[in-house]
Amino acid sequence: MKKVVLITGAAKGIGLATATFFAERDWQVVMNVHHPLATATWEDLKARWPNLHQVVGDVSDATTAQMLVKQVQADFGQVDALVNNAGMTRDQLLMRMSVADFEAVLQTNLVGTFNMTQAALKIMQRQRVGAIVNVASVVGLHGNIGQANYAASKAGIIGLTKTTALEGARRQVRCNAIAPGMITTAMTAKMTPAATATALAQIPLARFGEPNEVAQAIYFLVTQPYLTGQVLTLDGGLTI
């Protein structure tokens, strides 16, 4: 029987790259998206990877998160892995940041991760096996100007990861986090040429990472059976 992975925020970027990476390795891959993918896009993906499946829902809502995980279990009989990738940014200097923007980022990034983890953990503990990978960020480790909300959410995810690892280990459920640096995604595409040049100058490998490289690392964290409670920094040496 094929193993089953549920990936949140899978419409694009790291989430989509991770979905196709698992699909190429013969997993049943359930892609959670906030809004349905365009018909042509979805048909193309399904033609290339028939073992991709799409579920629509906002993970920041606890009831929806519970429903998504239960749906996966009902459809496939098991949930072997969860990748919490759904996230958003609303950047602004701390002194100018609205409470609404601070709370919105925490609600999606941190509370959404909690919601999905709680729902999946119940099933995985009954299975007495499972792996959870949370997508954090180097910003959660070191902070970043203009990203107080994002940094707080990602730091919270790291703390949640370690606690989940401790509680899940009693029934062989593992939980790790990955902290990417500068990755070529829609988020970094919005950077100005000057900001891009400044960022590149700080990266020893002198390039941004690719979503597929993050996907490869996530796959490692899911499949390495003796690794739990760790934060894997994938940043080209940015934070050395």
C-alpha positions in Angstrom: 0.0 0.0 0.0 1.3 3.5 -0.9 2.1 5.8 1.9 0.0 9.0 2.2 1.2 12.5 2.8 -0.9 15.6 3.3 0.8 18.9 2.3 -0.7 22.3 3.2 -0.2 25.4 1.1 0.5 23.2 -1.9 -0.7 25.4 -4.7 2.7 26.8 -5.6 6.3 27.3 -4.6 7.7 25.0 -1.9 4.4 23.3 -1.3 3.9 22.3 -5.0 7.5 21.3 -5.3 7.2 19.0 -2.3 3.9 17.5 -3.6 5.5 16.5 -6.9 8.7 15.3 -5.2 6.7 12.9 -3.1 4.5 11.9 -6.0 7.5 11.0 -8.1 8.4 8.6 -5.2 5.1 6.8 -5.4 3.4 8.4 -2.4 -0.3 9.2 -2.4 -0.1 13.0 -2.2 -3.0 15.1 -0.9 -2.5 18.8 -1.7 -4.3 21.2 0.5 -5.0 24.5 -1.2 -6.9 27.6 0.0 -8.7 27.9 -3.4 -9.1 25.3 -6.1 -6.3 25.2 -8.7 -7.2 26.4 -12.1 -8.7 23.6 -14.2 -6.0 23.5 -16.8 -3.3 23.6 -14.1 -4.9 20.7 -12.2 -5.5 18.6 -15.3 -1.8 19.0 -16.3 -0.6 18.0 -12.8 -2.9 14.9 -12.7 -1.8 13.9 -16.2 1.8 13.8 -15.0 1.2 12.5 -11.5 -2.1 10.6 -11.1 -1.3 10.0 -7.4 -1.9 13.7 -6.7 -5.2 14.7 -5.0 -6.6 18.1 -4.1 -8.5 19.2 -1.0 -9.6 22.8 -0.5 -9.7 24.4 2.9 -8.3 27.2 5.2 -6.1 25.6 7.8 -6.3 28.6 10.1 -9.9 27.4 10.9 -9.8 24.6 13.4 -13.0 22.9 12.2 -11.8 22.9 8.6 -8.4 21.5 9.6 -10.0 18.6 11.5 -12.3 18.0 8.5 -9.3 17.9 6.0 -7.4 15.4 8.0 -10.4 13.2 8.6 -11.2 13.3 4.9 -7.7 12.1 4.1 -8.0 9.2 6.6 -11.4 8.3 5.2 -10.2 8.3 1.6 -6.9 6.4 2.2 -7.3 4.7 5.5 -4.1 6.3 7.0 -2.1 9.5 7.3 1.6 8.7 7.2 3.0 12.2 7.0 1.9 15.8 7.3 3.9 18.8 5.9 2.7 22.1 7.3 3.7 24.6 4.7 0.8 27.0 4.5 1.9 30.5 5.2 1.6 34.2 4.5 3.4 37.5 5.0 2.2 41.1 5.7 5.5 42.9 6.1 5.8 46.2 7.8 8.1 47.9 10.4 7.1 47.0 13.9 6.1 50.6 14.8 3.8 50.8 11.8 2.4 47.2 11.9 -1.3 47.0 12.6 -2.6 44.5 15.2 -4.8 43.0 12.4 -1.7 42.3 10.2 0.2 40.9 13.2 -2.7 38.6 14.1 -3.5 37.5 10.5 0.0 36.2 9.9 0.1 34.3 13.3 -3.4 32.9 12.6 -2.4 31.3 9.3 1.2 30.4 9.9 1.2 29.4 13.6 -2.4 28.6 14.5 -2.8 26.9 11.1 0.2 24.7 11.9 -1.2 23.9 15.3 -4.7 23.1 13.9 -3.3 20.6 11.4 -0.8 19.1 13.8 -3.4 18.5 16.4 -5.8 16.8 14.0 -3.1 14.6 12.4 -1.4 13.7 15.7 -4.6 12.1 17.0 -4.6 9.7 14.0 -0.9 9.1 14.0 -0.8 8.2 17.6 -3.6 5.6 17.0 -1.5 4.3 14.1 1.6 4.4 16.4 3.6 5.8 13.5 3.7 9.1 11.6 5.9 12.0 10.6 5.2 15.7 10.7 7.4 18.4 9.1 6.8 22.1 9.8 8.1 24.7 7.4 9.7 27.4 9.6 12.2 30.0 8.4 15.6 31.4 9.3 13.7 34.5 10.2 12.2 32.5 13.1 15.7 31.8 14.3 17.3 35.3 13.9 14.5 37.8 13.2 14.3 40.2 10.3 13.5 43.9 9.9 9.9 44.5 8.8 8.8 40.9 9.6 7.9 40.9 13.3 4.7 39.0 12.7 6.4 36.5 10.3 9.4 36.0 12.6 7.1 35.5 15.6 5.0 32.9 13.8 8.0 31.0 12.6 9.7 31.1 16.0 6.4 29.8 17.4 6.4 26.9 14.9 9.9 25.9 16.1 8.7 25.7 19.7 5.6 23.8 18.6 7.8 21.4 16.7 9.9 20.5 19.7 6.9 20.0 21.9 5.1 17.9 19.3 8.2 15.8 19.0 8.4 15.2 22.8 4.7 14.3 23.0 4.5 12.3 19.8 7.6 10.2 20.5 5.7 8.1 23.1 3.8 6.5 20.2 6.5 6.7 17.5 5.3 9.9 15.9 8.2 12.2 14.8 8.1 15.9 14.3 10.9 18.1 12.7 11.1 21.6 11.2 12.9 23.0 8.2 14.1 26.6 8.3 14.7 27.7 4.7 16.6 30.9 3.8 16.2 32.7 0.6 14.4 30.5 -1.8 13.2 31.3 -5.3 9.5 31.7 -4.8 6.8 34.3 -5.5 7.8 35.9 -2.2 11.4 36.5 -3.2 10.3 37.5 -6.7 8.8 40.7 -5.2 12.2 41.8 -4.0 13.8 44.8 -5.6 17.0 44.3 -7.6 18.9 46.1 -4.8 17.5 44.0 -2.1 18.2 40.8 -4.1 21.8 41.9 -4.6 22.2 42.6 -0.9 20.8 39.2 0.0 23.0 37.4 -2.4 26.1 39.1 -1.0 25.3 37.6 2.4 24.9 34.0 1.1 28.2 32.1 1.0 26.9 29.8 -1.8 26.0 33.1 -3.7 22.6 32.0 -4.9 19.0 31.5 -3.8 17.8 28.0 -3.1 15.3 26.3 -5.3 11.9 24.9 -4.1 12.9 21.4 -5.2 15.9 21.6 -2.9 13.6 22.3 0.0 11.3 19.5 -1.1 14.3 17.1 -1.0 15.1 18.1 2.5 11.5 17.8 3.6 11.4 14.3 2.2 14.6 13.4 4.2 12.9 14.6 7.4 9.8 12.6 6.7 11.6 9.4 5.9 14.6 9.4 8.3 13.2 7.1 11.1 15.5 8.2 14.0 15.2 12.0 13.6 12.9 14.0 15.7 12.7 17.4 17.4 15.2 19.0 15.0 15.4 22.2 13.0 17.2 21.8 9.7 18.5 25.1 8.4 18.7 25.2 4.6 20.0 28.6 3.7 23.2 28.3 1.6 25.3 29.3 4.6 23.4 32.6 5.2 23.3 32.1 9.0 26.8 30.7 9.5 
